[in-house]
Structures are given as structure tokens and as C-alpha cells.
Amino acid sequence: MTRYQQTRRSFLGNMAGAIAGLSWAGPAISQARSPSEQLHVAAIGVGGQGRSDLENVARAPNVRVVALCDVDASDRGLGWAAKAFPNARTFRDYRRLFDTMAKDIDAVLCATPDHMHGSIAIAALNLGKHVYCEKPLAHNIYECRAMQEASANNPQCVTQMGTQIHSHAAYRTAVAAIRGQAIGKVREAHLWVGRSWAGQTRPDRSDSIPEWLDWDLWLGVAAWRPFVQGLYHPGAWRRWIDFGTGTLGDMGCHIFDPVFSALGLKPPERVVSHGPEHGQETYSADQDLCYEFAGTETTDGPLSLRWTDGSGPSRPDAGLAQLPRGVKLPGEGLFLVGEKGVMVLPHYDAPQFYHDGEKMDITIEPIPPTNHYHEWADACRGIGSASTPFSYACPVTEAVLIGTVAGRFHNRQLTWDSQRLAFHDEDANQWIRRTYREGWEIP
């Protein structure tokens, strides 16, 4: 079989320029603390992923955790955090935290369910606080744009999206390889995960609200509904449209990230869903979305991107990956098809390169990882810059959220105008923003 060969010298020459561009320039840091000063951090949402975020940021140099906030006061939430950080003040309501301690905090960690990200991050930015917010940045497209504008209006604030894998050696190496033309200009992208946050029916009952949970605060911007044990909190909220963003929102910001970073993409121009439509209250399984993006310097014309999830019939076409005999695609990840071959990037594993059923004869020098959390904390203190600031992360999130809208319309192509923040389809436009509970509106 034909075998694509690229000399090590020529590839590493291209790679050198690619590595230099791996970190996105962060915003101006005119009001950041000096490297020797402590960064005072407030953590909002300290259970689950929030616990990991808090523990990792707390280990960064010159960081002091001064405030903790969670609607869950059990040992799963506020309980453990208060024991771990006994000198930090504790709150159940983030609004009270901001009212009480605005002058005492420099930076905010946000790791709540998706539906509260926008409210918390925008409030923090408008107070002039640095923000680290978990993915997806927002619950809907309107909030995503509002967060991007709040960040732009407060350029002294350092922002970072919680896609920790962005700083992983595998993703950094893959991005540098694509920028270094390892497979030439890219023609198409295929992204997938073999799991699904989908389908459930709300039972006709309510359970007693536990003493440790403030259910009203947990609902926040969302409409009131009865509490049902185990249905929403602590972990099942992702499948519910009112609170989460489904499988695409959960995993899309991770797997879209290296594609955006390597190819310099902007939000998509068109998207169509070939999978089942979402339900009234929960997301559908087995999504199959086809996007079209405008071309860039690293693509071979417009880029087609296909996203699939679940364990049903919507799966990536392994035949397009040019795999050697006996090699299978990973359970989740992506592959990019280029002029000279294909890069397969498993989620959390090193990239592999193929051409016409054989491994490509190139040497890939691994790019070392960075600490995503410490990078942000350091940038808040004036050292370096964040690699996933909102100026970069919001367009990635916008693409993901456009897909959650398209999932409502089977086989109906939607054209997206990012500048106007509107679809060329009034049926789709009603899903750009949510209806906010009275008293919880976002400006």
C-alpha cells in the first residue's frame, strides 16, 4: 500500500511554530495581584467536580480559599469543604456571598449544575472578579454571549473554562501536530462518545426535601418543580433540559476543544440533526449532528464536522478513518481527515496517525502537560495567561449549544448567524434563551 512519509526534520520544523501558539493570549491583566500576593478565592459549588476544582486550585502557589458556597450542606457538599478549609466563610446562596464578601475575594470558582453558570459568572465578572467556570460555560446561547460580553467589558478579569483536558499532554500534542501540518489541511472532523444523558419521565410525585438541601436555591433560574429523591440532585440533572445540556453539553466542550484550537474555528454556519428529537423535558439519546464551519488557513475549504453520541445506530463511520486491519476506533474521541492522512485522538490518550490502512511514518514529539488550574491562578496573580479564556471558550460553547437546539428539529437544516445571535428559523430562535424564574433574570 502507498505509505505517506514525512521527514522528522520537516515535521519538527512545522511543529515548532505550532507549539509556540498553543497558549491563547489572555486578556489584559492590569489589576491582577502581584506574584507574591495571595489570591483570595471563593468556590461556588463544591461537590462532585467542584470538589476536584477546589482542591486543585487550593494547591496553587499563594492561593487562599476564603469563601465556600453550596446549596447542599451535607458531607457531599458544603460539609466536607468547611472541614477542609476551616478558616473560610460558608454560604448557601451565592448572592449573599457576593453581597457580604465582594471586597474580600479576588477570584471565583463556579462548578454548579449548568443552569446556574451564567448567573454566577456574570455576577462575578461585573464585580471585577476573575472566574474559573466549569464546562459547558452556559446553559443556553444567550447566556454564553452574555458571559463573553461581560468578560470583554472587564478585561482585567482572568477567565478560564474548566476543560482540564485542554492542558493534557495528549491534546496539546495533537493540536501541535495538526498545526504543524502532520496530515496536511483538514477536510472533515468526526467526534463521538459512546454514552448518553437522555430520556427520563418526570414522576407524578414529590418527596420531602432533605434538611441539608436548599431546593429553592438549587432550582435558581429554573421554574419551580417538586423535589424527587435521586432524580435531579446530585448527579442526574444533566439529562433534564431545565438544568443540563445533555451528552453534547457534558462532553462536547472537551472533544470540540482540540478541533477549535488546532483549526482556529469560529461558530458554525449550519447544522442539521439526523438523530431523534429531544423530548419535552429531557434530551434524546443517539444524537447525530452534522455541522458546517467556514474554512480557515488549516482546513481544505469549509469544514464538515459530525457529532454522534450514545450506543445506538448513530456511530462514526470507521471506514473514513483509514485504520489498519484489526485496529478499532476508541469508545470516545475524534478523528480528523486531512490531505495526507488521518489523526485519531482518543479522549485522554495519545493521537495516532494513519494513511490508507497503515500507520503514518512520522515522529511525534510529545508536548508536556500544563496544570490547567494553576495556570489560571497564576494568571490571576500576573504570571502568564489562561489558555481557555472566555474569548476562546465562548465560541466553542456556542457551537455545542447550537447543537442542543438543532436536536429539537429532525432533518431540518438550521442556518446560524453568530453576529446577530439568531437562526434563520423562527422555530429555532425561541430556544436561544430560557424563561427565567421571577427574581432570577440575567441582565
C-alpha positions, -999 to 999 in steps of 0.1 A, spaced: 0 0 0 10 36 -5 27 50 26 29 86 34 63 97 46 74 129 61 109 136 73 114 141 110 132 174 104 105 189 82 77 178 106 95 191 137 102 224 119 65 228 114 58 217 149 80 244 165 58 271 152 27 252 162 39 247 198 45 284 201 9 292 195 -6 266 219 -14 291 246 -42 316 238 -34 351 247 -54 360 278 -70 394 285 -50 423 298 -43 418 335 -40 454 346 -55 448 380 -41 413 388 -23 408 421 15 406 421 31 371 421 40 375 458 4 384 469 -22 359 480 -52 352 456 -84 351 477 -107 326 461 -145 319 466 -157 285 455 -194 281 444 -205 245 440 -181 223 460 -194 188 454 -185 164 426 -164 182 400 -165 213 423 -145 194 449 -118 185 424 -117 221 412 -114 235 447 -87 210 458 -66 217 427 -68 254 428 -61 255 465 -28 237 458 -16 266 435 10 289 449 -2 318 470 -39 308 469 -61 312 500 -97 299 500 -118 325 518 -154 316 510 -174 284 502 -209 282 489 -232 253 481 -269 246 484 -260 211 497 -248 213 533 -241 175 536 -207 160 537 -210 156 499 -212 194 495 -205 222 520 -198 198 549 -165 184 536 -153 217 523 -159 235 556 -138 209 573 -111 211 547 -110 249 548 -120 258 584 -110 295 580 -133 301 550 -167 316 555 -196 294 543 -228 303 524 -258 286 509 -267 315 485 -240 328 462 -258 362 461 -253 366 498 -217 356 494 -212 384 469 -231 409 489 -211 401 521 -176 395 508 -172 413 475 -143 433 489 -126 402 503 -124 380 472 -103 382 441 -115 352 421 -144 328 418 -147 291 410 -181 280 396 -189 243 394 -226 242 398 -251 225 375 -251 241 341 -282 262 345 -265 284 371 -232 290 354 -243 322 336 -259 339 366 -229 333 388 -201 340 363 -217 373 350 -223 385 386 -187 377 395 -173 394 364 -194 425 369 -179 427 404 -144 426 388 -136 391 399 -115 365 380 -136 335 370 -129 298 365 -162 282 352 -168 246 345 -179 234 311 -202 240 293 -198 276 301 -235 283 298 -269 266 297 -280 284 265 -267 305 237 -279 338 251 -261 333 284 -230 322 266 -229 355 247 -237 375 278 -207 358 296 -185 366 266 -195 403 267 -192 405 305 -156 392 302 -148 417 273 -162 445 294 -140 436 323 -106 429 307 -88 430 340 -105 397 349 -88 364 340 -112 338 328 -108 301 322 -132 273 311 -129 241 331 -119 218 303 -89 204 321 -80 181 292 -71 211 272 -39 212 291 -33 174 289 -2 162 270 -24 142 246 -45 171 235 -16 196 234 4 171 213 -25 166 189 -31 203 185 5 210 178 7 181 152 -23 195 133 -9 230 133 24 215 121 6 200 91 11 164 101 -19 154 80 -20 185 58 -51 207 55 -81 191 73 -112 183 53 -136 168 78 -139 160 115 -158 132 133 -164 134 170 -183 109 193 -189 95 227 -205 61 234 -227 72 263 -258 93 267 -275 116 293 -310 111 279 -346 101 283 -365 101 316 -401 108 326 -409 130 355 -429 110 381 -462 123 394 -450 127 429 -429 147 453 -406 137 481 -397 155 513 -368 179 509 -338 169 530 -327 193 557 -293 196 541 -306 207 507 -320 242 499 -342 232 470 -353 267 461 -317 278 457 -308 246 438 -336 254 412 -323 290 409 -332 304 375 -354 274 366 -391 271 371 -403 256 403 -409 219 404 -413 194 433 -382 177 447 -379 140 439 -352 120 456 -324 109 433 -340 124 401 -321 157 399 -296 161 427 -267 153 430 -259 137 396 -288 132 372 -295 168 364 -276 167 331 -304 148 313 -330 174 322 -334 203 297 -342 228 325 -309 221 343 -283 205 320 -272 203 284 -273 166 278 -245 145 265 -234 171 240 -231 197 267 -213 174 290 -187 161 266 -189 184 236 -167 212 251 -140 186 258 -140 170 224 -147 201 203 -118 218 220 -88 204 202 -106 208 168 -113 245 175 -78 250 190 -60 233 161 -81 247 132 -89 282 146 -127 277 140 -154 302 146 -190 293 154 -207 271 128 -227 284 99 -251 255 95 -262 224 115 -287 196 109 -297 168 133 -303 133 119 -310 118 153 -342 115 173 -357 147 186 -354 158 222 -383 151 245 -403 178 262 -382 177 293 -352 155 286 -325 152 259 -326 124 233 -302 95 231 -282 87 200 -277 122 186 -263 126 151 -254 162 142 -237 175 111 -221 209 113 -206 231 86 -179 256 95 -162 283 74 -128 273 62 -96 285 79 -59 285 69 -56 250 83 -87 235 65 -92 224 29 -122 247 23 -153 246 45 -151 220 73 -178 194 78 -180 181 114 -201 152 126 -210 146 163 -226 114 174 -233 100 209 -250 71 226 -248 33 220 -274 31 192 -271 33 154 -255 68 154 -218 60 153 -188 74 135 -180 58 101 -148 39 109 -142 34 72 -133 71 69 -105 68 95 -82 48 72 -74 24 101 -51 -6 97 -67 -40 97 -76 -51 133 -75 -15 147 -108 -1 160 -119 34 169 -118 42 207 -150 44 227 -149 82 226 -128 108 209 -124 122 174 -106 118 141 -96 144 116 -93 136 78 -66 156 61 -49 158 27 -21 134 38 -38 111 62 -60 109 94 -53 117 130 -73 96 156 -74 112 190 -89 91 218 -103 110 248 -74 111 272 -49 92 251 -21 100 226 -30 108 190 -24 81 163 -18 88 126 -29 66 97 -29 67 59 -46 41 36 -47 14 62 -11 19 76 5 39 103 20 71 91 58 72 91 63 103 112 78 110 146 56 130 170 74 147 199 50 147 229 42 182 243 43 182 281 11 189 300 4 221 320 -17 225 351 -50 240 339 -59 251 374 -25 266 384 -23 283 350 -54 302 358 -45 310 394 -10 322 383 -25 344 356 -48 360 382 -15 369 400 0 383 369 21 353 358 14 341 322 -21 338 308 -51 315 307 -53 291 277 -91 288 276 -103 323 283 -139 331 276 -129 349 244 -119 314 231 -142 292 252 -175 310 244 -173 303 207 -166 266 214 -196 265 238 -217 284 213 -211 256 188 -221 230 213 -253 248 224 -263 253 187 -263 215 185 -286 212 215 -311 234 197 -307 215 164 -316 183 183 -352 195 185 -356 195 147 -351 162 129 -336 165 94 -341 203 94 -311 223 85 -306 254 106 -285 284 94 -268 303 122 -259 340 122 -235 344 151 -232 381 148 -269 386 151 -272 357 176 -301 343 156 -311 314 134 -328 319 100 -356 299 115 -381 314 140 -390 280 154 -353 276 165 -349 311 178 -373 305 207 -346 282 221 -317 306 221 -326 317 257 -346 304 285 -375 317 305 -361 329 339 -379 325 372 -390 358 386 -362 374 406 -335 354 388 -333 372 355 -299 377 338 -294 414 327 
